[in-house]
Structure formats: C-alpha cells, structure tokens
C-alpha cells in the first residue's frame, strides 16, 4: 500500500489552516484500516521531531486495487519554522507531513511530503527591511531552546545569522511567532536586545527606525 498527503495550496503560513488530502491505494486485497493520521514534522538541531498530529479518518475498508482520497484540515502552529524567504529555499530548514495508516492496531508510515512554509507578516517585515538595507542571511537553522519571558509553545527557535553592509561582526536574529506578532531577539556585535513586531503593515514605520539603529 502507498500513501501521501498533499496540500491544496503550494505554500502555507504559520497560524493558518492547511487543507489537503491523503491519497491511499495499492492494496493487493481488501484492507481493514483502523485509522489515518498526518503528522507535521520539522528538523531541530539535526533531528526530525513531531510538532503536531492530526487524525484524518476513522476505520474503513480500502478495497483491493482501489484508491481513496481523504480530505483534512490541520492548523499550523504559529511557531512552525518557515522554509522559504523571498522565493528562496532555506536549505537547513525542513517541514514535512508524514502519513500514517493503522492496520490491525499497528501504525505504518506510508509516505512523507515536504511542505513549503512562508514567513508570517511580522517575520517578513523584519527580514525584508534588513535586506533592503544591505543585510544578508548566510545561515538559518532551527535549534532547541526557549526564551524566558516570551510566549512560547514549542521548545525550539528559528534563527538567522545576519551580516550587515559594514565591517562589523555578524548578528544572530531569532524569531518566536504568536497570533499577534513575532518576538525578535538580536544578539552579537555588542548588542543584546528584544522587541516585538506585529504581523500587519502598521508595524513598518517603527521597524524602519529599528533597522536604522541596527545599521548604525
């Protein structure tokens, strides 16, 4: 038997509902399926971890030689790492959906599908503002960690190494997103600060002022 999960949209964002279908087929004989689930996974410090599991179907019979499509909706946590920025894939960041079928009480993983995740509005504003001022982001990873005093659900953080247009040392930029905006932490080059950016465009003016300070 084979299986895979596909999303209706080519790209999704944290905090939104990801809708799609699980496609099953290839059974050589009638198969009594106990249940089907999809699990959102990401790579944290080089290890793949489960972020969220969604049961998409209860028991049914998959007829021999027939296929079946099962619709599902899975909310993406706000802290889901984003895999792309400005049309470019972040090589060290991975988000995938694993399809699991349980037969006779035994769960079997039947397929894994990569997911394209775009940044939230607040994350985009921060990175795009810095980029337009000459900053580059040569490295991005997801690592284990928490930030005291920041609303955080998952024990991992997405961070960027940032290089400015001057000769100063690189900065580390860390994001923790939530329903209102994103907490941004900046460290390195004698800086250690924290601020919040809303997901909407009203935050742009304040962010431009912040970027001016960073570039100084």
C-alpha positions in Angstrom: 0.0 0.0 0.0 1.1 3.5 -0.7 0.0 6.8 0.7 0.9 10.5 0.7 -0.5 13.8 1.9 -0.9 16.8 -0.5 -1.9 20.3 0.4 -4.4 22.3 -1.6 -2.0 25.3 -1.6 1.6 25.2 -2.8 2.7 27.3 0.2 1.3 27.9 3.7 2.0 30.2 6.6 2.2 29.6 10.3 -1.0 30.3 12.1 -3.2 29.4 9.1 -5.3 26.3 8.4 -3.5 23.9 6.0 -6.1 22.0 4.0 -5.3 19.0 1.8 -5.9 15.3 1.1 -4.4 12.0 2.0 -4.2 9.7 -1.0 -4.2 5.9 -0.3 -4.0 3.0 -2.7 -2.1 -0.1 -3.8 -3.7 -2.7 -1.5 -3.5 -6.2 -3.0 -6.5 -7.3 -1.1 -9.3 -5.7 0.9 -7.7 -3.9 3.8 -9.4 -3.0 7.1 -7.9 0.3 8.1 -8.3 1.4 11.7 -7.4 5.0 11.1 -5.3 7.5 9.2 -3.2 10.4 10.6 -0.9 13.1 9.3 1.9 14.5 11.5 3.7 17.8 11.0 7.5 17.4 11.4 10.5 19.7 11.4 14.2 19.3 12.0 15.5 20.6 15.3 19.3 20.6 15.8 19.7 18.0 13.1 16.9 15.7 14.5 13.5 15.3 13.0 10.8 15.9 15.6 7.0 15.7 15.6 5.2 19.1 16.0 1.6 18.3 15.6 -0.5 15.2 14.8 -3.9 15.3 13.1 -6.3 12.2 12.9 -7.9 12.5 9.4 -10.1 9.3 9.3 -11.5 6.6 11.5 -11.9 3.0 10.4 -12.9 2.0 6.8 -12.1 -0.7 4.3 -9.7 0.0 1.4 -10.8 -2.2 -1.5 -8.1 -4.1 -3.3 -6.7 -2.2 -6.3 -8.7 0.9 -5.5 -7.6 4.3 -4.3 -9.1 6.7 -1.8 -8.7 10.4 -1.1 -9.4 11.7 2.4 -9.7 15.5 2.9 -8.2 17.0 6.1 -7.5 20.4 7.7 -4.6 20.9 10.0 -3.9 24.1 11.8 -0.2 25.1 11.6 1.2 26.3 14.9 2.5 29.9 14.9 6.0 28.7 15.8 6.2 26.4 12.7 9.6 27.2 11.1 9.3 28.8 7.7 11.2 27.1 4.9 11.3 29.9 2.2 12.0 33.6 2.1 11.7 35.9 -0.9 11.3 32.9 -3.2 14.5 31.2 -1.9 14.5 27.9 0.0 16.3 27.9 3.4 18.5 24.8 2.9 18.8 23.8 6.6 15.1 24.2 7.4 12.7 21.4 6.7 9.0 20.9 7.3 7.2 17.7 6.2 3.9 15.9 6.6 4.1 12.2 7.4 1.1 10.0 6.6 0.5 7.1 9.0 -2.0 4.3 8.4 -3.0 2.0 11.3 -3.9 -1.6 10.3 -4.7 -4.3 12.9 -3.6 -2.0 15.6 -0.2 -1.4 14.0 0.7 2.1 12.7 2.7 2.1 9.5 4.3 5.2 7.9 3.3 5.1 4.2 4.6 8.5 2.9 6.3 11.8 3.7 5.6 15.0 1.8 7.7 18.2 2.0 5.8 21.4 2.9 6.6 24.9 1.7 6.1 27.4 4.6 6.4 31.1 4.1 7.1 33.6 6.9 4.4 35.4 8.9 3.8 39.0 8.2 6.0 40.1 11.1 8.8 37.8 10.1 8.7 39.0 6.6 8.7 42.7 7.7 11.9 42.1 9.8 13.8 40.2 7.1 12.7 42.4 4.2 13.5 45.6 6.0 17.0 44.4 6.8 17.5 43.0 3.3 16.7 46.4 1.7 19.3 48.0 3.9 22.1 45.6 2.6 21.9 42.8 5.2 22.4 39.2 4.1 21.4 36.0 5.8 24.0 33.4 5.0 22.8 30.8 7.5 19.5 29.8 9.1 18.7 26.9 11.4 16.1 25.6 13.9 17.6 24.7 17.3 16.4 23.6 20.6 15.9 26.4 23.1 13.4 28.6 24.9 13.4 32.3 25.7 12.5 33.4 29.2 9.7 35.9 29.3 8.5 35.2 25.7 5.2 33.4 25.0 6.5 30.1 23.5 4.8 26.8 23.0 7.4 24.6 21.3 10.9 24.1 22.7 12.8 25.3 19.6 13.8 28.5 17.9 14.4 29.6 14.3 17.4 31.9 14.0 19.3 33.6 11.3 22.9 34.6 11.1 22.9 38.2 9.7 25.8 40.1 8.1 25.4 43.8 7.7 26.7 46.1 5.0 29.5 47.4 7.2 32.6 45.5 8.5 31.0 44.7 11.9 30.6 41.2 13.1 27.5 39.1 12.3 24.4 39.3 14.4 22.1 36.4 15.4 18.4 37.1 14.7 15.9 34.8 16.5 12.1 34.6 15.9 9.3 33.4 18.2 5.9 34.0 16.5 2.5 34.2 18.1 -1.1 35.2 17.0 -0.4 39.0 17.3 3.1 39.3 16.0 6.6 38.0 16.4 9.2 38.4 19.2 12.6 39.3 17.7 15.8 38.8 19.6 19.1 40.2 18.4 22.5 39.2 19.8 26.1 39.8 18.8 28.3 42.7 18.0 27.8 44.1 21.4 24.0 44.0 21.0 21.5 42.1 23.1 18.0 43.3 22.7 14.4 42.2 22.2 11.4 43.8 20.5 8.1 42.7 19.1 6.7 43.3 15.6 3.1 42.9 14.6 2.1 40.9 11.6 0.4 43.8 9.9 1.9 46.6 7.9 1.2 49.2 10.7 4.5 47.9 12.2 6.6 49.0 9.3 7.4 52.6 10.4 8.7 51.5 13.8 10.6 48.7 12.2 12.3 51.1 9.7 13.5 53.1 12.7 14.8 50.0 14.4 16.7 48.9 11.2 18.4 52.3 11.1 19.7 51.8 14.6 21.0 48.3 13.7 22.8 49.6 10.6 24.5 52.4 12.5 
